Amino acid sequence: MNFLRGVMGGPSAGPQPSGADTIQKLCDRVASSTLLDDRRDAVRALKALSKKYRLEVGIQAMEHLVHVLQTDRSDSEIIGYALDTLYNVISNDLEEEEQEENSPKQGDDLGSQFTEIFIKQPENVTLLLTLVEEFDFHVRWPGVKLLTSLLKQQGPQVQQIILVSPMGVSRLMDLLADSREVIRNDGVLLLQQLTKSNAAIQKIVAFENAFERLLDIVTEEGNSDGGIVVEDCLLLLQNLLKNNNSNQNFFKEGSYIQRMKPWFEVGDDNCGWSAQKVTNLHLMLQLVRVLVSPTNPPGATTSCQKAMFHCGLLQQLCTILMATGVPADILTETINTVSEVIRGCQMNQDYFASVNAPSNPPRPAIVVLLMSMVNERQPFVLRCAVLYCFQCFLYKNHKGQGEIVSTLLPSTIDGSSVSAGQLLCGGLFSTDSLSNWCAAVALAHALQENAALKEQLLRVQLATSIGNPPVSLLQQCTNILSQGDKIDRRGSKVQTRVGLLMLLCTWLSNCSIAVTHFLHNPANVPFLTGQIAENLGEEEQLVQGLCALLLGISIYYNDNSLENYRKEKLKQLIEKRIGRENFVEKLGFISKHELYSRAAQKPQPGFSSPEHMMFDHEFTKLVKELEGVISKAIYKSSEEDKKEEEVKKTLEQHDNIVTHYKKVIREQDQELEELKQQVSTLKSQNEQLQVTVTQQVSQIQQHKDQYNLLKVQLGKDTQHHNSHGDTLQVNGIQVEEVSKLREELEDWRNRHEQLQGQLKEKDAVIENLKSLQLETGTEQSSQPSSSGGMEHSAELQKELELLRTQIQLQAAEISKLQAENQKLQAMNTAVDPALGASGAVASRSSEKEGRLLQELGELQSEVKALSEEKVSLQQQLDSSSSTVAILQDEKSKLQQEVAEAKKEQDDLLVLLADQDQKLSALRSKLKDLGMPVEDEDDIESGDQADEDEDGDEEEQD
């Protein structure tokens, strides 16, 4: 222990050993000591020396420290010391007071080298993952820090080891659920390093419920008002979502976009934003942009855009956009975010067009933003953001394009307020070259892929000065380019001329009328040929290339309506003054320019300085489309031009025909959709009717079973009655015979009560059947459409006929019982004299016979009452028969309605057959035109499958 005290700084005699010697002795003690306390003290000493003697500890002690991690797992204290020592050796995060001037570079090299040594054995990383699972703070926390440092030094290699390790990523996800904030926060930093540039790990982390946990942490920390932890969570979310379509879709499907809305709920008092809040909100806006980036698949972007509108996120962003006191960088990023949320989404673009700034009077947000764009005192990045927002608002938005152009037309100009068109014209001809360029590009986007608006814009007239007649917008643009004195004064800057040339190229492309108006000015063509033919400096080469492109567009889209500027004459002019090879070479200057390549990469203007703003992203697409065809058009002869014109006219005719057929097909598709919906409705109604029929059939079956059971019981009673012989004799009646007669009368009374109950049950059954039948008839009359209803009606009619027959049989049996009752009355009549004689004898001999006579009188009265009740039963039977007749009449009406429904269904089938013939004819025409058409076999197979399913359902019914 004296040795260790010397190492730790205690008093010792003799010369002090060097650091390397001390470390060697400590390593020997770690390797050879049998007592855990000695090894623990030695490792603690190595930890103390690891920062100062990083190289020596790393070289000599790393193997021993790994061995400690493997063998001394039971002691958390020594494990913690070993992990801390390894972290000090591998990590480059040294304290400033211990750094030398050249130490950062050396530290980077050392950290990378020691990490490579450590991960050379993959089981070391697996062991570290196991230690991270320990709940002990002194083990888990240094393990997390060490693993984070390994990922910083050798990220891809460590990622691969963790990826192939069983449950490797899942173990690390548990860190986000740790109740100790320091471990949870360092776990977020660890996952940041783990998910960098590894799509496989990003997917695993996302499906381990990372989004839910991270959003919970952001909410707990106070959203944008939170601290550095919120920033770390947002950076991790960006790692998981950026360029990962699977995770983006999972994020949207999990309804996590809705949870982003509270992030942007800023108060009215926007003064004094902290630096951390600005950073957090900036990352939150970037996260929104990741989900709607133009580089994502169009379908995924559109679905996210719609979700942001429906949950109110877009509305919240527009609130920040129009708020006061928002920091400039947050405002700029908000504009860029709103731009991409509305880009190409008509619903979002319409909403943005309706947003007004909180001014008096209210102004549209677009107008307010354009005022910032053409204001040279605004920051450059803000003006770029506004231009991008305007471009995204007009992207695939013909309605918005029309609204912007309409503000320039003479019939719609409102002098009482500033419009978007007035701001664009003011910026187009201002003295600020950046405003010229931005306004020209913005106006070009208002004309993008919209030939009708290009023609409309030709009507725009500008008042140049007092006393001079107004000139068209096209004429004013060409005047600035072609007149020498104005070029010196306003168009000499390359940026201004490039912006105007891009506007003219976009305007004239695919618009022959605009080309005619441009060529009608006799100064335009000489100016273009003069610019192309001159040998200018490198800066002017870009202008030469754009002039060549504009002249080529004037040739390619020329309809030869001007005799002096027909295609052939313009080509001869180029051959004479410029030369075809020289013309094509100058045209190639555009695509070879460095700024052209930068602009072609992404839609957002990303310029480091105003001088680099030369090309627009959409214009690069136009150049790529036209450069080749213009080069070919220059070398074509007049005959080839004529053939090309004929082909163009034919294609236009074909396009018109195809457009017409598309419209017809679209209308027929809508009709088919409606018919399919009707068929679906009828099928559902048919299913409901089938369920009703099934219920009624089961009820009828139950009534039949009950009736058969009663019939069997009645048959047994009748048989029992017939087995008794008529033992009464008219002469010489005995007391036993009177007893038998009384018993028979009692039996008849019981039978009568049974029959009366049975008749009541039958009446109830008939009433129930009548009500069910009326309900079924009502449903079928309001929803006649299926053959199942006809089958149900026939089936129900059969059941009622059978029940009627059974009631008639029962009536016959009741008639038999009445006949027997009459026979019994006759017997009673014959018995009366005999009873009288017997009574005379009894009066002389016994009182018992008198009582017998009294009882016989009572029995006779009861027989009379039974006869009256039989008559009432017969009346009830007649009433039941009339009820059956009424039901039969209602069944006839139901059958007639079902027949009418079948007729309507047959008419519907005839209409469907006619539609099918029309569609077949249209498909054949479309095939003749060379358009892709869905295969009829696929459609027939789908229809056959539907018919098979319907057939199976009918068989089951």
C-alpha positions, 0 to 999 in steps of 0.5 A, a space after each residue: 500500500 506504501 507504493 500506491 500512496 506514493 503514486 497517489 501523491 503521498 510522502 515517499 523517500 528516494 527518487 520519484 519514478 517516471 510516469 511510464 514506470 508508475 503506469 507499468 507498475 500499476 498495470 502489473 498490480 492490476 494483472 497480478 493482484 489476487 485481492 479485489 481491493 488492490 486491483 481496485 486501487 490500482 485501476 483508480 490510480 490509472 484513472 487519475 493518471 489517464 488524462 496526463 499520461 494518455 498515451 502511456 496509459 492507452 498503450 500499457 493498460 488498455 488490455 488490462 482494463 478490458 480484462 477487468 471489465 470481463 472478470 470483475 463484473 460483480 464489483 461496480 466500483 472497479 468497473 466504473 473506474 475502468 470505464 472512466 479510464 478507457 474514456 479518458 484514453 479514447 475521448 478527445 474532449 480534453 480539458 483546456 488547461 491540460 491541452 498544448 497548442 498542438 494537442 488537438 490534432 495529436 488527440 484526434 490521432 490518438 483517439 482514433 488509434 486507440 478506438 481502432 485497437 479497442 474495436 479490433 476485438 468486436 466482443 469488446 463492443 458487445 461487452 460494453 453493450 452488456 455493461 450499459 444495461 446495468 442499472 448502477 449509475 457508476 457503471 451505466 453512465 461511464 459506459 454510455 460516454 465511452 460508447 459515444 466516444 467510440 462512435 465519434 472516432 470510428 462511427 461506421 465500424 462501431 455501427 456495424 458491430 452494434 447492428 450485428 449484435 443481438 438486440 444491440 440497438 434495443 439495449 441502447 433505446 432503453 436509455 431514453 426511459 432512464 429516470 436519471 436525466 444525466 443518463 437519459 440526456 447522454 443517451 440522446 447524444 449516443 443515439 445521435 452518433 449511432 444514427 448518423 448516415 446509417 439507414 438500417 439503424 435509423 429504421 430500427 431506432 424509429 420502430 423502437 418507439 423513438 419518436 414517441 419518447 423524443 417528442 415526450 422529452 421535448 414536451 416535458 422540457 418546454 418545447 421551444 423554451 427548453 434547454 440544450 436537451 431539446 436541441 439534442 432531441 431535435 438533432 436526433 429526430 433530424 437524423 432519423 427522418 432526413 433522407 429516410 422515406 420509410 421513417 418519414 412515412 412512419 412519422 406521418 402515419 403515427 400522427 406525430 406531425 400533429 404533435 409538432 403544432 405546439 412547438 410554434 405557439 409563440 406569444 404576442 410578446 416576442 421580445 428578448 428571445 434567448 439564444 437557445 430558443 432561437 436555436 431550438 425553433 430553428 431546428 424545429 423549422 428544419 425538421 418540418 422542412 425535412 418532411 416536405 423537402 422537394 427531394 422527397 418522393 412527391 407522394 410522401 411530400 404531398 401527404 405530409 403537406 396535407 397533414 400539416 394543413 389539417 392539423 393547423 401547423 401551416 396556419 401556425 407558421 403563417 402566424 409567425 410569418 406575420 408576427 412582429 418582433 420575430 428574430 430575422 434568422 427565425 423569420 427567414 427560416 419560417 419563410 423557407 419552411 412555409 415555402 416548402 409546405 405549400 409547394 405544389 399543394 393546391 390546397 395549401 397554396 389557396 390558403 396562403 393566398 388568403 392570409 393577410 398581414 395585420 396591417 390597416 388596411 389588411 394586405 395580402 401576405 404575398 404583397 407584404 413579402 414582395 415588398 421586402 424582396 424588392 427593398 434593397 435595404 432588407 437582408 440578402 438571405 431574407 430577400 432570397 427566402 421571399 423569392 423562394 416563397 413566391 416561386 413555391 406559391 406559383 409552382 404548379 398553381 395555374 390559379 395563382 399564376 392567373 391572379 398575379 398576372 391579372 394584377 398587371 392587366 389594364 382592366 384589373 388595375 386598382 390604383 387605391 392599393 399596391 398589387 403584386 404586379 405593380 411591385 414586380 414591375 417596380 423591381 424589374 426596372 429599379 436601379 438595384 440589380 438584385 431587385 431587377 433579377 428577383 423581379 424578373 425571375 418571379 415574373 418568369 415563374 408566373 408564366 411557367 408552363 402557362 401559354 395562355 398567361 404568356 399571351 395575356 401578358 402581352 396586353 400589359 402597357 407601361 407608362 414610361 414618361 409624361 407625354 409619351 405613349 405607353 409601351 408594352 412590357 415586352 417592348 420595355 424589356 427589349 428596349 433596356 437590352 437593345 438601346 445602347 444608352 439605356 444599357 450603359 445606364 441600367 443594363 450594364 450590370 450582368 445580373 440585370 441583363 441575365 434576369 431580363 434574358 431569362 424572363 424573355 426566354 421563358 416568355 417566348 418559349 412555346 408561345 408563337 404569338 410572343 415570338 411574333 411580337 418580339 420579332 416585330 421590333 426591328 431592333 431586337 434581332 440585330 442586337 442579339 446577333 451583335 451580342 453573339 458575334 462579339 468577342 467579349 470577356 468571360 463575364 459577358 460570355 454568359 450574356 452571349 449564351 443567353 442571347 443565343 438561346 433567345 435567338 434560338 427560341 425565336 427560330 424554333 417557335 417561329 410560325 413564319 407569320 412575319 415575312 422578313 423574319 421567317 425561320 429560313 431567313 433567320 438561319 441565313 442571318 446566323 450563318 452569315 454574321 455569326 456562323 453555325 458552329 460559333 452560335 452553338 458554341 456560344 449557346 453551350 456557354 450557359 450549361 458549362 457555367 459553374 453557377 448554372 450547375 449550382 442552380 440546377 441542384 435544388 429549387 431553393 436559391 442557395 447563393 453565398 452572395 448577391 453576385 452569385 445570383 445568376 440562374 434560377 432552378 426552373 430556368 436550368 430545366 428550360 435550358 436543358 430542354 431547349 439546348 439540344 433542339 435549338 442546335 438541331 434546328 439551326 442545321 435543318 433545311 427548309 424542307 425539314 422545317 416544313 416536314 416538322 411543321 406538318 408533324 407538329 400540326 398533326 401532333 396538335 390535332 392528335 393532342 386535341 383528339 386525345 384531350 377530347 377522348 380523355 374528357 369523354 373517358 373521364 366523364 364515363 369514369 365518373 358515370 361508372 363510379 356512380 353506377 358502381 356505387 349504386 350497385 354497391 348500395 343494392 348489394 348491401 340492401 340485398 344482404 339486409 333483405 337476405 338477413 331478414 328472410 333468414 330470420 323469418 324462415 327460422 321463425 316460421 320453422 319454429 312455428 311449424 315445429 310447434 304446430 306439428 307437436 300440437 297436432 301429434 298431441 291432438 291425434 293421441 287424444 282423438 285416438 284415446 277418445 275413439 278407444 272408449 266404447 259407447 257403453 251406455 244403454 238406454 234401458 237399465 242404466 247402472 251407477 258405473 255407467 254414470 261414472 264413466 259418462 262423468 269421466 268422459 265429460 271431464 275429458 271433453 272439458 279438458 280437450 276443449 280447453 286445450 283446443 281453445 289454447 291452441 286456437 289462441 296460439 294459432 291466432 297469435 302466430 297468424 298475427 305475427 306472420 302478418 306483421 312480419 310480412 307487412 314489414 318485409 313488403 315495406 322494405 322491398 317496396 322502398 328498395 326493389 333491386 334483388 332476385 333474393 327478394 323474389 325468392 324470399 316472397 315465393 318461399 314465404 308464400 309457400 309457408 303461408 299456404 302450408 299453414 293455411 292447409 294445416 289450419 283447414 285440417 285442424 278445422 276438419 278435426 274440430 268439426 269431427 269433435 263437434 259431431 261427437 259432441 252432438 252424439 254425446 248430447 243425443 246420448 244425454 237426451 236418451 239418458 234423461 228418462 232413464 235417469 228419471 226412473 232411476 230417481 223414482 226408485 232412489 226416492 223410495 230406497 236411497 238419497 244417494 241416487 238423488 245426488 246422482 241425478 243432481 250431478 247428471 243435471 250439472 253435467 248436462 248444463 256443462 255439455 250445453 256450454 261446451 257446445 256454445 263455445 264450439 260455435 265461437 271457436 268456429 267463428 274464430 276459425 272463419 276469421 283466421 281464414 279471412 286473415 289468410 286471404 288478406 295476407 295472400 292479397 298482400 303477397 300478390 302486390 309484393 310479387 308485382 313490385 319485385 317484378 318491376 324491380 327486376 325490370 329496372 335491374 334489366 334496364 340497368 344491365 342494358 345501360 352497362 352493356 352500352 357503356 362497355 361497348 363505348 369504352 371498348 371503342 374508345 380503347 381501340 381508338 386510343 391504341 391507334 393513337 399510340 397511347 397506353 391503355 389498360 388491358 381489357 383482359 385485366 378489366 374482364 378478369 376483374 369483372 369475372 372475379 366480381 361475377 364469380 363472387 356474386 354467384 358464390 353468394 347466390 349459391 350460399 343463399 
